[in-house]
Amino acid sequence: MGVRHAIGDIRTIDALLTTAERETVALGDEIPGAEHLLLAALALPDGTARTAFGALGLTDVDVRRAVVEVHAGALRGLGLAIGEDDRVPDGTPAAAPDGASVPLGRGAYRSTPTAQRVFQRAVELSKHRRPAILRGADVVAAVGELTAGTAARALDLLAVDRAALAEAAREASVAVR
């Protein structure tokens, strides 16, 4: 891999993980999971994650709403509920009660085991094409392989055909050079 591609990969990874941490805070969670990586992938400048979902008639807003609904459903299952006052206008929980920004963690990247598997699988998928640069669609394809957890339940809530999502992600990732 050339220096230019290596730098691009580092920038993509940094953007993905930093945005996943922000999504974690915004959703009121403690540690990034696969759903946070998925939302972060949808925000990547390469646009491949948005393209993959777009091929199925879904938007990043649809995915975010599904993740929020899965979280809310889990809370309801525990006898808890998110009130309207706890949401920002796009339907996501508020990042901090006082509106202050929440600092991101420092040091080694902490995430759930599922998020770690998704990230590792996405990197593996990226190596099957040239240039082997991680793209948002790789994260989408890796999340599409999950059978349990918040991200998998969000895809189920959206009635996503996993094979169609994998194909759309593959097509989106090879369309970008």
C-alpha positions in Angstrom: 0.0 0.0 0.0 1.3 3.4 -0.9 1.9 6.2 1.6 -1.1 8.1 0.2 -3.4 5.1 0.8 -2.0 4.5 4.2 -2.7 8.1 5.2 -6.2 7.8 3.8 -6.8 4.7 5.8 -5.6 6.3 9.0 -7.8 9.3 8.5 -10.8 7.1 7.8 -10.1 4.9 10.9 -9.7 8.0 13.0 -12.9 9.6 11.7 -14.8 6.3 12.1 -13.7 5.7 15.7 -14.0 9.3 16.8 -17.5 9.6 15.4 -18.5 6.3 17.0 -17.4 7.7 20.3 -19.5 10.8 19.7 -22.5 8.6 18.7 -22.0 6.6 21.9 -22.2 9.8 24.0 -25.2 11.1 22.0 -27.1 7.9 22.5 -26.3 7.9 26.2 -24.3 4.8 26.1 -21.0 4.1 27.9 -18.9 2.3 25.4 -19.1 2.1 21.6 -20.9 -0.8 20.1 -21.5 -2.1 16.6 -24.5 0.3 16.2 -22.2 3.3 17.0 -19.8 2.1 14.3 -22.6 1.8 11.9 -23.9 5.3 12.5 -20.3 6.5 12.3 -19.8 4.7 8.9 -22.9 6.5 7.6 -21.2 9.8 8.4 -17.9 9.0 6.6 -17.1 11.4 3.7 -16.7 8.4 1.3 -20.5 8.1 1.3 -20.4 4.4 0.6 -22.4 3.4 3.7 -25.1 5.9 2.7 -25.0 4.5 -0.9 -25.4 1.0 0.3 -28.4 1.8 2.4 -29.8 4.0 -0.3 -29.8 1.1 -2.7 -32.3 -0.5 -0.3 -34.4 2.6 -0.1 -33.1 3.6 3.4 -31.4 6.7 4.7 -29.0 7.4 7.5 -32.0 8.9 9.3 -33.9 5.6 9.0 -30.9 3.7 10.5 -30.5 6.2 13.3 -34.3 6.0 14.2 -34.1 2.2 14.2 -31.1 2.2 16.6 -32.9 4.7 18.8 -36.1 2.5 18.7 -34.1 -0.6 19.6 -32.5 1.2 22.6 -36.0 2.5 23.7 -37.4 -1.0 23.3 -34.7 -2.4 25.5 -35.4 0.2 28.2 -39.2 -0.5 28.0 -38.3 -4.2 28.5 -36.7 -3.1 31.7 -39.7 -1.1 32.8 -38.0 2.2 31.9 -38.9 4.7 29.2 -37.3 7.7 27.4 -39.4 10.7 27.7 -39.9 13.3 25.0 -37.8 15.8 27.1 -34.8 13.4 26.7 -34.7 13.6 22.9 -33.2 16.1 20.5 -35.3 17.1 17.4 -34.0 14.2 15.2 -35.2 11.6 17.7 -31.9 10.7 19.3 -31.4 11.0 23.1 -29.7 14.2 24.2 -25.9 14.0 24.6 -25.8 15.6 28.0 -28.5 16.8 30.3 -27.0 20.3 30.6 -26.1 20.5 26.9 -22.3 20.5 27.7 -20.1 18.5 25.5 -18.8 15.3 26.9 -15.1 14.6 26.6 -14.1 11.5 24.7 -11.8 8.9 26.2 -8.1 8.9 25.8 -5.7 6.0 25.3 -6.4 2.6 23.8 -9.8 2.4 22.0 -12.4 0.8 24.2 -15.4 -0.8 22.6 -17.7 -3.8 23.0 -16.5 -7.2 21.8 -19.1 -7.0 19.0 -17.8 -3.6 17.9 -14.3 -5.0 17.9 -15.4 -7.9 15.7 -17.2 -5.6 13.3 -14.2 -3.4 13.0 -11.8 -6.3 12.4 -14.2 -7.8 9.9 -14.6 -4.5 8.1 -10.8 -4.2 7.8 -10.7 -7.8 6.5 -13.3 -7.0 3.9 -11.4 -3.9 2.8 -8.4 -6.0 1.9 -10.3 -7.9 -0.8 -10.0 -5.0 -3.2 -7.4 -2.5 -4.5 -6.7 -0.1 -3.0 -7.4 -1.8 0.3 -8.7 1.3 2.1 -11.4 0.9 4.7 -14.7 2.4 3.6 -18.0 2.9 5.3 -19.5 0.2 3.2 -17.1 -2.3 4.7 -18.5 -1.5 8.2 -22.1 -1.9 6.8 -21.2 -5.3 5.3 -19.7 -6.4 8.6 -22.7 -5.2 10.6 -24.9 -7.0 8.2 -23.3 -10.3 9.2 -24.4 -9.9 12.8 -27.2 -12.0 14.1 -27.6 -10.5 17.5 -27.3 -7.2 19.3 -28.6 -3.7 18.8 -27.2 -3.2 15.3 -28.7 -6.5 14.2 -32.1 -5.7 15.7 -32.0 -2.3 14.1 -31.5 -4.0 10.7 -34.3 -6.4 11.5 -36.6 -3.5 12.5 -35.9 -1.9 9.1 -36.6 -5.3 7.4 -33.2 -5.3 5.7 -32.5 -8.2 3.5 -28.9 -9.0 4.7 -27.8 -10.5 1.3 -29.1 -7.4 -0.6 -27.3 -5.2 2.0 -24.0 -7.1 1.5 -24.3 -6.8 -2.2 -25.1 -3.1 -2.1 -22.2 -2.5 0.3 -19.8 -4.4 -2.0 -21.0 -2.5 -5.1 -20.7 0.9 -3.2 -17.2 0.1 -2.0 -15.9 -0.9 -5.5 -17.5 2.1 -7.2 -15.2 4.5 -5.2 -11.6 4.8 -6.4 
